[in-house]
Amino acid sequence: MTLNLPQNFLSQSEDAWLAAVDRALKGAPRTKLHGKTDEGIDIAPLYNRRADVEPRKARAAQQPWTVFQRIDIPDAASANRQIHEDLEGGADGLELIFETAETTEGSSGVRVNSLADMETLLDGVYLDLIKLRISAGYAGNGFLAMLIAYLEKKAIDPARVEINLGNDPASRLASSGRLNLPLEEHWARFGDAINALEQMGANSCCFGADGRVWHGGGAGAAEELACTMATSIAYMRALSSREIPVANWQNHLSVVLTADADQIGTIAKARAARRIWASILDACGLPQTPLKLHMQTSFRMLTDVDPWVNLLRNTVATFAAGIGGADGITVLPHTRSIGLPDGFARRLARNTQSILLEESQLHMVADPSAGSGAIEARTEALVYSAWARLQEIEAEGGIFEALASGTLIEKISSAASQRNLDVARRKRPITGVSEFPSLDEKPVAVLEGQSVELEGLGAAVEVSDSATGERFRSMCTAFANGATIAGLLPLAMSDTAAFSITPLRRMRLAEPFEQLRDRADTNAGGPPQIFLACLGPLAQFTARASWVSNAFAAGGIHSLGGEAMDSLEDLIEAFKASDARIACLVSSDSVYQDQAVDAAKAFKAAGAEHLYLAGKPGDLEADLQAAGVDTYIYAGGNLLELLQELHTRLGMAPGEEALA
């Protein structure tokens, strides 16, 4: 392909470009073109190529990442059918989400209580040909022991099955606000499991620093990195205290990070994670070993409203995670926030990865973003920001001490509140929700699922308290002899807490607007309405009318009117005929100067209970207020708050609002 451009376009110097920028800015500083991430990292409008950097060591060239699929249907037999469908459709990794997990993302998880249930779940699955991840929360060791018992029963060598338990007491504490066992007991039980697994020759990873909880609670990229790396350090200390050989630590530590629609930010996050990991190993005097990095698309970014846009968000996130060097990726189906995804949604999630691997061949080049000025700059900024934050957490005594003091929860919650405020003001727009919403969208299909609690499903079974492997092996034996998860874990499921804090509040960004849409959709009086009173000729109000109609639609409010009228009297008659109780004046600022005051008086006289005006009042504010204008709706204002007040005026009872 030939790109035909004028020669003077390609030969311009950087100084010439900057001079053109200065002329366009008309005296404003160049920093006006800069942006900021949520955590204040500067984003310049243009970067030079970086020729002074080398590709970062991550996933090897021509090595595809593992395509993981979440298995979370409660019924084990139905989940088995889901497994076969996903594997036949291109997945080569499974993430088994059991109902005790903290990362169910709104689902109930698979109900497995006995070895017979596990056999039903994994019937016909060739485990030595795929990779497994287990999310089981406090019952993680129990499910891992049950899986080992299953392998022994099926005569499968555990060394041939790659299993990542990813147990993370730190994220469990942050998510639920409690740990039922003292930390020392956790370390003893993990040390026992690791010893047993190594004696068996099993290919199993036990600890996983999970960034999904921090991200879901509102953490930015640097905070998520700092928390996951501080968690990894805590688990290194635990391994040291159990006298696990240093050479084996890499086998028992992994990291999970989130990938969202910030393409450059997600690529930089994955790259920064490996650099921080290498720096931690160097600071600890440990040998350099590759970071086991898994990434999952963000649940926080998904929307219930217009969920088809989630396909685009997921594609960008998956692309960025793959480019960033993730070893494995899980794509949450586009309907995940609405309910249990059906086969079609799971297929789209699989194919999102398959297209990027098989058609786009993203895995063929190692670190393809190396040398990109924008990505290198963001990576370095994230490294330094996350490292500084990691040092602060370590100065408090580590991740558990930072959680116990409340400083970590407070910092993440504060970041979440600011982000929610940006969403409310549409400084951070959400396509299909706060921007360009559709009030005529059709619902998507999801599966029905019910949670079945484990309590009371089995009698307590005694196991060894040894920390040298006997306890874990005795659990394997107990499962082989018919024991149940509920019977082996009575203390873990009890109401007694050995460690309790105020938990993180996890929410999706779109939830506050979705609450308004749900309330509007179920309004007993029918669809809520507002009358758009457009003043002047069509050319004067079209742009602003489209904008304000979209703004009201973000709260489920249907806009009536919007046509050009020959006279103010005709406009008033149209308002009366609409049966709307509330109106909004819409036009250009120049038309407002001549007509807005008289129009406001006329609409108030015609019975408008509340009168909005689209735009800022400027020097007409006093006159408009005297004429009856009650509220101004404009870009940059708190749209969520305005819509909540409008719902109240329309008689729709408010629910619990998510905006802090």
Steps between C-alpha positions, in 0.01 A plus 500: 500500500626847419423799720493810284564810708650839409875498551484799733268302730759228557798736522371733772711523815369463854555872555281579201223278633522664842483842341180393325363376832575835664319685223196274540499548879506881458712564805368217722767275652584174325403316817140571400538207261624265773276255679518321834427147609281439804816496710644819356749352252561751222396404144661713230329547161802378303808289572819432309608148416724347766811347348676460837291210633502125455193274481394386847530133581151359532318231306735365233451588134270261310368370831123562518345588831263248657134563418315451829126466545318548830290204611239631742164331439381370841388154386804273451347307208408823318846637575651187344307565181628857510857371535475275195339774295774746593787258436356392167457869415866590540576546871807324635464610861220484757441720802279303736300749706366321807228659707740579786706733276529876547530553124158368395421845352134469580456130427454224755778274374506123449360287784744218571490339843637149450730301278193368318408860415854563374473190280178636354662838439810361325352198325668448163745790544866429412659706777856430386429683172378826654583740782285542810437794728301454821313786670358369826572755772530360852437147367790514254718238667200269533411520131863452402520189722177373342643557153818309593281217633316505166829474308610209717169321444531547124869395507611836357851612596457836684831614349327505158216729608578872541285636785499855634311527827558874535398509866522855629407571864584870453245560225255278689536724804460815289193358323311340789644695793595188694730201532378210709848371582804686637767574241745259659244222457461594132876485451521166680226348284651631179843380604352158566328497159815611319709234670247232408473618139875503457525151647238386251678673213186701424520795260297734720527869593345585838529878558355760262506875557165598350466856370133456403378579850704822524394608151137415572511711815618804306881479490683657208770318307789605726306415816398162358863424416619614842242289685563185297877532537473572873285189525763299313763619747280391791474153348876486446538566871249224569695258281817599681340441840396148391855427383397438139820502287553829319547318171141375526334832577437585134289185471260621768453871420294661226333834431160588354441849357203658326488618140261780416413721204795733564714339231831674570442484875439124495805429283709714734358327809599155377848618403546691826402194703794301366746781564377547857516125556861493380583792729344322799705187434811712463431691822446172686816344358296228330574343161316652205202283404217583258180646643196276450256762372133435434262777393122523502286759327353751742165434663500863614476624142208277394151644460154350538365769270589455132718196581603459135749783553671266748620301198704802391632560849600136532675502162714801591579352842593160358715656228685705763550204735635290214733776377609561859620141535242323716554125527126432516186708447141460614235701315184563698202452266321819404192401704697407814372796704136416414503132593648163411616520136339262254685300235488784247658751739772250596568433134552870433737517797703208363503635148623839620824325592501256207479778241786692662713186512408309186418782261692798636797289618568733794718242672759474224711794621640534852414838657388666174439833676868540590628834380160668489550835667152510650509144637856522628418826678185358661684182599779692671257733674300203627814326623614799704153584630423140599844451654460812716158380612639152568764655726225680693312174554819325608579786737171427677614143551360340186167440330320351800610780732390760241161331483469478879581870546232600251733727300499275193121463489461875552740584216334266252151613605602863453626423149172322425297800620693737274461266203127471569477878506674516162246248368214705644631812324564306179862601523538124469221413254361147471380424150145368493438607859587863568580576134285398201252289700223314320162480672376241250763231549387140525600278794772239458471136599665368815473173691323460830711381791450460873758480775497190719669550835750241621424525873355185648575279200737270687622405844834635623799280418820505701827547310861523608629839622852431375669767289730262315245365252302253712198726535461554125552132423246402765250737333562325167438165668189630673349616169581165343308338788190715455569814706345832396628855478248607763614223730869587471466876535260575789727764657563682173124537450421598857391845616812542713750750352866500595565814293234756403507838323268727306492337154535665163178590329522353151283644224489552127541853365162498326294392802374846612359577155368145464306542825323797342427308182361204697278730702375676187432172319287372790320828570138430585386810314663399174813637333609828665492795261631853455398753235777659294393857424721591205520870422583660167579335166617140469864589434517687832395216729571166327842432652400599852167314475681178406742547786236568764274219375790257549570644843142443618496155340793403724244503781231319301314824427322514162515836321184635336475793261825614347345645183525853364182703561372809325424684823532480877125449519524189280783371721288546812208316341729211408621486862144488634405227252797286605376455858860553616540670837857617453663687212846601383575808291743418219676727253820692432634770731415769245135390485486487881593869509185590308245231594592301813355735762161531330492125430576419863216719622261342249587144598463572869163658431405192296558275802858378468580367849874527442685676222848410374716695259763327285824691539652745744302816580785750460399860560130406473502300825314752714233564233457129427463416867240773542318367193477149645802299383581259783800293383770520234630188326839534332819310418719456806214519748409213731257324270441208736395730782275697264330182377452370854322825590290477183394146592381629836302779334337247270390293799739209459618380839880516525700188579838473664731721295853388430656845471701586812 
